[in-house]
Amino acid sequence: MKIIHTSDWHIGQIFYEYDRDGEHLAFLERLREIIVSEKPDALLISGDIFDSAMPSAQSQRLYTDAILRLKSACPDMTVVVTAGNHDSGTRLETVRNLWDKSGVKVIGCLSRNGNMVRYGDHIIRIASASEPGRIAGYVVALPHIYRQNYPACTEEDRQAGFYRKIMSAVNEENTGKLPVVMMAHLSVSGSDMSGQGLVTGGMDYVPAGIFPEECDYVALGHIHKPQTVRQDCSSKKEAGPVVRYSGSPIPLSFDEGYRHTVSIVEMTPGRETEIREVEIPCSIPVLTIPGEPAPFGEALKVLKNFPDDKQAYVRLNVMISDFLPPNASAQAVQAAGKKECRYCCMKITRTAETENEKGNRLTVDEIKAINPLEVAEMYYRRRFGKDMDMEMKDMLSAVIRKVAEKEMKEE
């Protein structure tokens, strides 16, 4: 069985006030070309289709048109879409029956009948794209599931017990020992999250050895850097499944400075799983300039000298010892002027902490004892090198008052 594994598209992302539809369209066209060339049995999209649980109508149209176009590039290919933590699973499944008639399987939520899990709804038979009538293998399609939402079982680890039960259901049908892929959207211990920063939701880590040995490949989403996660062979035999993140197709932050790819995976009974990465060209790069932190004036000069016709998202790499000029952001916007680049923000590095700043390190008890606005002001001063303006102070004060009033009413 041959599959193309991709994930974390984040359609609809607004990147520092810039929409990224053009970049997503460029990626989807490249993916269509890969499908035409590879003719896979299945295209697996392992979650975070959208950047928001409530995507705009424009983002939903982009997604729908893309799936139809990708499917038409290889009509005999099965497309499997699962929900990530950024997606609304119920929203994805709204037109599930219509998608099913097009050979597109959409799994947004854990399928239940009352308190019973309908395991069969998550087991997808993959027809061979090259040999009509032959089953090439199976995909166990699981959306993002919070740890507490796995069904209760007699085992201590309900997640591991769930995986074993669903694999037992697959094994009953898979008498020919055909390849089996499990899709999931979660974080595996030992994975490299370089540049991704804090991920909203679902950051409970699970060991790679939690996945059933009968699987040939685990197609993961959630972490944006493409990688194969090594298993701890001291507790599990080495012949377990290949556990892999395909990574995101475009950089989703300034610190994701690595190659972005999709994975081509071929599984043949009795042989090792073969994996190839196909790089996705970055149509608009994300750049931090200059390469090393520099005083604001020097960094601004680098931006002024940036090529007028080069498209890029730009972050200024600034070193400060005290404070930025009050109009620093306005100066950066002006320096970018009518260039093709898109100025976004500054990365601030301080030369050294002042004695006053060192004294501002607070314990948990101290944080609880002082006004929340003071904590916010201290953070803002350390993060941006200047005092918070009055408009923002007033806004935060209003929010703090409303929260306090709500708490008093609840008491």
Residue pairs with C-beta under 8 A, 6 or more apart in sequence:
1 41
1 42
1 126
1 128
1 136
1 137
1 178
1 179
1 181
1 266
1 267
2 38
2 39
2 40
2 41
2 42
2 129
2 136
2 264
2 265
2 266
2 267
3 40
3 41
3 42
3 43
3 44
3 126
3 139
3 181
3 217
3 219
3 264
3 265
3 267
4 31
4 34
4 35
4 38
4 40
4 42
4 43
4 44
4 262
4 263
4 264
4 265
5 44
5 46
5 217
5 219
5 244
5 246
5 262
5 263
5 264
5 265
6 31
6 43
6 44
6 45
6 46
6 246
6 249
6 262
6 263
7 45
7 46
7 47
7 48
7 84
7 185
7 219
7 220
7 221
7 222
7 245
7 246
7 247
7 248
8 46
8 47
8 48
8 84
8 221
8 222
8 224
8 246
8 247
8 248
8 249
8 252
9 24
9 27
9 45
9 48
9 49
9 50
9 248
9 249
10 48
10 50
10 51
10 86
10 248
10 250
10 252
11 24
11 49
11 50
11 51
11 55
11 59
11 62
11 63
12 19
12 50
12 51
12 52
12 55
12 56
12 58
12 59
12 62
13 19
13 20
13 51
13 252
14 20
14 51
15 252
15 313
15 344
16 313
16 342
16 344
16 345
18 313
18 342
18 344
20 250
20 284
21 58
21 59
21 62
22 283
22 284
23 250
23 283
23 284
24 62
24 66
24 250
25 62
26 281
26 283
27 249
27 250
27 280
27 283
28 66
28 69
28 70
30 280
30 281
31 70
31 249
31 262
31 280
32 69
32 70
32 73
34 262
34 264
34 278
35 43
35 70
35 73
35 74
35 77
36 73
36 74
38 264
39 74
39 77
39 129
39 130
40 74
40 77
40 129
40 264
41 77
41 78
41 126
41 127
41 128
41 129
41 130
41 136
41 137
42 77
42 78
42 79
42 80
42 126
42 136
42 139
42 181
43 70
43 77
43 78
43 79
43 80
44 80
44 139
44 181
44 183
44 219
45 79
45 80
45 81
45 82
45 221
46 82
46 84
46 183
46 184
46 185
46 219
46 220
46 221
46 246
47 82
47 83
47 84
47 85
47 86
47 87
47 143
47 144
47 185
47 221
47 222
48 84
48 85
48 86
48 87
48 185
48 221
48 222
49 63
49 81
49 83
49 84
49 87
49 92
50 59
50 63
50 86
50 87
51 59
51 86
52 59
52 86
53 86
53 87
53 88
53 91
54 88
54 91
55 63
67 79
67 81
67 99
67 104
68 102
70 79
71 77
71 79
71 102
71 103
71 104
74 129
75 103
76 127
76 128
76 129
76 130
76 132
77 103
77 129
78 103
78 104
78 105
78 124
78 126
78 127
78 139
79 103
79 104
79 105
80 104
80 105
80 107
80 124
80 139
80 141
80 183
81 92
81 99
81 104
81 105
81 106
81 107
82 106
82 107
82 108
82 141
82 142
82 143
82 144
82 183
82 184
82 185
82 221
83 89
83 92
83 107
83 108
83 109
83 143
83 144
83 185
84 143
84 144
84 185
84 221
84 222
85 144
85 185
85 199
85 200
85 201
85 202
85 222
86 200
86 201
87 108
87 143
87 144
88 108
89 108
89 109
89 143
89 144
90 108
90 109
91 108
92 106
92 108
93 106
93 107
93 108
93 109
95 106
96 106
96 108
99 105
99 106
100 106
105 124
105 141
107 121
107 122
107 141
107 142
107 143
107 183
108 143
109 143
110 117
110 122
110 142
110 143
110 145
110 149
110 151
111 117
111 118
111 121
111 122
112 118
115 151
117 151
117 162
117 165
119 165
119 166
119 169
120 169
122 140
122 141
122 142
122 166
123 138
123 139
123 140
123 141
123 166
123 169
123 170
123 173
124 138
124 139
124 140
124 141
125 135
125 138
126 135
126 136
126 137
126 138
126 139
127 133
127 134
127 135
127 136
128 134
128 135
128 136
129 136
135 176
135 178
136 178
136 179
137 178
137 179
137 180
137 181
137 216
137 267
138 170
138 173
138 174
138 178
138 179
138 180
138 181
139 180
139 181
139 182
139 183
140 166
140 167
140 170
140 180
140 181
140 182
140 183
140 215
141 183
142 166
142 182
142 183
142 184
142 185
143 185
144 185
144 186
144 201
144 202
144 222
145 186
146 202
147 158
147 159
147 204
150 158
150 159
150 161
150 162
151 158
151 162
152 158
153 161
153 162
153 165
154 161
155 161
157 210
159 206
159 210
160 210
163 182
163 210
163 211
163 212
164 212
167 180
167 212
167 214
167 215
170 180
170 214
171 214
174 180
177 269
178 269
179 216
179 217
179 267
179 268
179 269
180 214
180 215
180 216
181 215
181 216
181 217
181 218
181 219
181 265
181 267
182 211
182 212
182 215
182 217
182 218
182 219
182 241
183 218
183 219
183 220
183 221
184 211
184 218
184 219
184 220
184 221
185 202
185 220
185 221
185 222
186 202
186 204
186 206
186 220
186 222
187 199
187 202
187 203
187 204
187 205
187 206
187 222
187 223
188 205
188 206
188 207
188 208
188 220
188 223
188 229
188 243
189 205
189 206
189 207
189 208
190 208
190 229
190 230
191 223
191 227
191 229
191 245
192 223
192 225
192 227
193 199
193 223
193 224
193 225
194 225
194 255
194 256
194 258
195 224
195 225
195 253
195 255
195 256
195 257
195 258
196 223
196 224
196 225
196 252
196 253
196 255
196 256
197 253
197 255
199 222
199 223
202 222
207 232
208 229
208 230
208 231
208 232
208 240
208 243
209 231
209 232
209 235
209 236
209 240
211 218
211 240
211 241
211 243
212 241
213 236
213 237
213 239
213 240
213 241
215 240
215 241
216 241
216 242
216 267
216 273
217 241
217 242
217 244
217 265
217 267
217 273
218 241
218 242
218 243
218 244
219 244
219 246
219 265
220 229
220 243
220 244
220 245
220 246
221 245
221 246
222 245
223 245
223 247
224 245
224 247
224 248
224 252
224 256
225 245
225 247
225 256
225 258
226 244
226 245
226 246
226 247
226 258
226 259
226 260
226 261
226 263
226 277
227 244
227 245
227 247
228 242
228 243
228 244
228 275
229 243
229 244
229 245
231 238
231 240
231 243
242 265
242 273
242 275
244 263
244 265
244 275
246 261
246 262
246 263
247 260
247 261
248 256
248 260
249 260
249 261
249 262
249 280
250 260
250 280
250 282
250 283
251 257
251 260
251 282
251 285
251 286
253 286
254 286
254 287
254 288
254 313
254 315
254 344
254 347
256 286
257 286
259 277
259 279
260 279
260 280
260 282
261 277
261 278
261 279
261 280
262 277
262 278
262 280
263 275
263 276
263 277
263 278
264 275
264 276
264 277
264 278
265 273
265 274
265 275
266 273
266 274
267 273
267 274
283 311
284 311
284 312
284 313
284 342
285 311
285 312
285 313
286 312
286 313
286 315
287 312
287 313
287 314
287 315
287 341
288 314
288 315
288 316
288 317
288 347
289 299
289 302
289 303
289 306
289 314
289 315
289 316
289 317
290 298
290 299
290 302
290 317
291 317
292 317
293 317
293 318
293 319
293 347
293 349
294 302
294 317
294 318
294 319
295 318
295 319
295 320
296 316
296 318
296 320
296 324
296 325
296 328
299 316
299 317
299 318
299 346
300 316
300 331
300 332
300 335
302 316
303 314
303 316
303 332
303 335
303 336
303 343
304 335
306 312
306 314
306 336
306 339
306 341
307 339
308 338
308 339
308 340
309 339
309 340
310 339
310 340
310 341
311 340
311 341
311 342
312 340
312 341
312 342
313 341
313 342
313 344
314 336
314 341
314 342
314 343
314 344
315 344
315 345
315 346
315 347
316 332
316 343
316 345
316 346
316 347
317 346
317 347
317 349
318 324
318 346
318 347
318 348
318 349
319 349
319 350
319 351
320 348
320 349
320 350
320 351
320 385
321 350
321 351
321 352
322 385
323 385
323 386
324 346
324 348
324 384
324 385
324 386
325 331
326 386
328 346
329 346
332 343
332 346
333 343
335 343
336 342
336 343
348 383
348 384
348 385
350 382
350 385
357 382
360 378
360 382
362 370
362 375
362 378
367 375
371 400
372 396
372 400
373 393
373 396
373 397
373 400
376 388
376 396
377 387
377 388
377 393
380 386
380 387
380 388
380 392
381 387
381 388
